[in-house]
């Protein structure tokens, strides 16, 4: 059971690290890099938002309103970043090259 959990956690992490290295190293053509960035935008931001929404729901069920408010702030900030990333087609819109 532990090996399966480690595998499901480490394989996506390794893929993200490889994609991040390739994106930042400049070894991809511009069009391929844009497509990979758009794919990561459409996967990563909603995954974080849904995970934190799920955690906020669980905290709400427990009655822990402080953690619910923290999760809602995180969800809101990532939702804004998601919209900015979609508009600019850049994975990290605040750090794009001018």
PyMOL commands that set and color helices and strands:
alter all, ss='L'
color gray80, all
select helices_A, chain A and resi 2-25+30-62+65-88+93-95
alter helices_A, ss='H'
color red, helices_A
deselect
rebuild
show_as cartoon
